[in-house]
Amino acid sequence: MFGQRFAAFVLSAAWLFGNAYASAGATSGATAPPRGLVPHTPATAVHTEFVVEVNRKGQVTRVRSGKSCPDLSFNAMTYGNALQAFIRTPDGRAIAGIYRLSYDYNPKDKQVTRSVSLLRAGGVDPNRLGAVDQMAILSARHRAAPATAAPTSSPLPDFKAITGHRH
């Protein structure tokens, strides 16, 4: 459950940052991030990796496990990227299975290198929704939940009837 909530937070933060960056860039015509929204880059080389399940479409359905680095911001960014990943072969086919995604940051050129390796084909539900699709459904339910007034009568049985107390 924590993983889903954390993933939703990471994706919503990425969406908010992307929208803020896009709207600021659209008004000023700038190609660089606006002042105050400079992305954090680690000062040292860091490495994270995640073991993920992939469905028949190539979508990551969930993160099974991961190895973090000391930089919490880099951990969050790579976790969010792992959840949004599509993993396909060079010819465009998708193989349902378990994969390892590794992220290596080089502070000299400020580039992140992602590598993908198939650990095991199969062993997953090939028809499971991708993690991003699952979060979109949850988000739509949350937005569509009507605001209702508090119920006038309790759906629970009377406490005195359950306990036998007469106070």
matplotlib code that plots the C-alpha trace (Angstrom):
import matplotlib.pyplot as plt

x = [0.0, 2.8, 4.4, 1.2, 0.8, 4.5, 4.1, 1.0, 2.9, 5.9, 3.8, 1.7, 4.8, 6.3, 3.0, 2.9, 6.6, 6.0, 3.0, 4.7, 7.7, 5.6, 3.4, 6.5, 8.2, 5.2, 4.9, 8.5, 9.6, 12.5, 14.0, 15.7, 13.8, 12.4, 14.3, 13.4, 12.6, 16.1, 16.2, 18.4, 21.4, 23.5, 27.1, 28.5, 27.9, 24.8, 23.1, 19.6, 18.0, 14.5, 13.1, 9.8, 7.0, 6.0, 2.7, 2.2, 2.1, 5.5, 4.1, 5.5, 2.7, 4.5, 7.9, 8.9, 12.0, 14.6, 18.1, 18.3, 21.2, 21.8, 20.2, 16.5, 15.6, 17.3, 15.6, 12.2, 12.9, 14.1, 11.2, 8.7, 10.5, 10.5, 6.8, 6.2, 8.5, 7.6, 10.0, 10.1, 12.6, 14.4, 11.8, 8.9, 7.7, 6.9, 7.9, 5.9, 8.2, 10.5, 13.1, 15.9, 16.0, 19.3, 19.9, 23.5, 24.1, 27.4, 28.1, 30.7, 28.2, 25.1, 23.5, 21.5, 22.1, 19.3, 19.9, 17.3, 17.8, 15.3, 15.6, 12.8, 10.2, 6.8, 5.8, 3.6, 0.0, 0.4, -3.1, -2.6, -3.0, 0.1, 1.0, 0.2, -3.2, -4.0, -3.1, -5.2, -8.2, -7.7, -7.3, -10.5, -12.4, -11.1, -12.1, -15.5, -16.4, -19.5, -19.5, -22.4, -23.9, -23.3, -25.8, -28.6, -28.6, -25.6, -25.1, -23.8, -26.0, -26.7, -23.7, -25.9, -27.5, -24.1, -22.6, -25.6, -24.7, -27.6, -25.7]
y = [0.0, 2.4, 1.8, 2.8, 6.0, 6.9, 6.2, 8.4, 11.1, 10.9, 10.9, 13.8, 15.8, 15.0, 16.2, 19.4, 20.1, 19.4, 21.7, 24.5, 24.1, 24.0, 27.0, 29.1, 28.1, 28.9, 32.4, 33.4, 31.3, 29.9, 26.5, 26.3, 25.6, 28.8, 30.3, 28.4, 25.2, 23.9, 20.1, 18.7, 16.7, 14.6, 15.8, 12.2, 9.2, 7.2, 4.0, 2.6, -0.5, -2.0, -5.4, -4.9, -7.0, -6.3, -7.3, -8.4, -4.8, -4.0, -1.9, -2.1, -3.4, -3.1, -2.7, -5.9, -4.6, -2.0, -0.8, 2.8, 5.3, 8.0, 10.7, 10.6, 12.9, 10.6, 7.6, 9.2, 10.2, 6.8, 5.0, 7.2, 6.5, 2.7, 2.8, 4.6, 2.5, 0.5, -2.4, -3.7, -5.6, -3.6, -5.0, -3.7, -6.9, -7.1, -10.1, -10.5, -11.2, -9.9, -7.4, -5.4, -1.7, 0.0, 3.7, 5.2, 8.9, 10.4, 13.8, 14.8, 14.9, 15.0, 12.1, 9.1, 5.8, 3.3, -0.4, -3.1, -6.9, -9.7, -11.8, -14.3, -14.5, -15.3, -15.8, -12.7, -11.9, -10.9, -9.2, -7.1, -3.3, -1.2, 0.7, 4.1, 2.8, 1.5, 4.9, 6.7, 4.6, 5.4, 9.1, 9.1, 7.4, 9.9, 12.9, 11.4, 10.6, 12.7, 14.8, 13.5, 14.8, 12.9, 10.0, 10.8, 7.3, 5.1, 2.0, 0.2, -1.6, 0.0, -0.4, -1.2, -4.0, -5.6, -5.3, -5.7, -2.6, -0.5, 2.7]
z = [0.0, 0.9, -2.6, -4.3, -2.2, -2.8, -6.5, -6.7, -4.9, -7.2, -10.3, -9.1, -8.2, -11.6, -13.3, -11.2, -12.0, -15.7, -15.9, -14.0, -16.3, -19.5, -18.5, -17.5, -20.7, -22.8, -21.5, -21.6, -24.6, -22.5, -23.0, -19.6, -16.4, -14.8, -11.8, -8.7, -10.5, -11.2, -11.0, -8.2, -9.5, -7.2, -6.5, -6.7, -8.9, -7.7, -8.6, -8.1, -9.4, -9.4, -10.1, -11.9, -13.4, -17.0, -18.7, -22.3, -23.5, -22.1, -19.3, -15.8, -13.5, -10.2, -8.6, -6.7, -5.0, -5.2, -4.1, -3.2, -3.0, -0.4, -2.6, -1.8, -4.7, -7.2, -5.6, -6.1, -9.7, -10.7, -8.9, -10.8, -14.0, -13.3, -12.8, -16.0, -18.1, -21.2, -21.9, -25.4, -27.6, -30.4, -32.9, -30.8, -29.2, -25.5, -23.3, -20.1, -17.2, -14.5, -15.4, -13.6, -14.3, -13.3, -13.2, -13.0, -12.7, -13.9, -12.3, -14.9, -17.8, -15.6, -17.5, -16.2, -18.0, -17.7, -18.4, -18.7, -18.3, -18.4, -15.3, -16.2, -18.9, -17.6, -13.9, -14.0, -14.9, -18.6, -18.6, -15.5, -15.9, -16.0, -12.8, -14.4, -15.6, -12.1, -10.6, -13.3, -12.4, -8.6, -9.4, -11.5, -8.7, -6.2, -8.4, -9.2, -5.6, -4.8, -1.7, 0.4, 3.5, 6.8, 7.2, 9.7, 11.1, 11.9, 9.7, 12.9, 15.3, 18.7, 21.0, 24.0, 22.1, 21.2, 24.7, 26.9, 28.8, 30.0, 30.9]

ax = plt.figure().add_subplot(projection="3d")
ax.plot(x, y, z, "-o")
ax.set_aspect("equal")
plt.show()
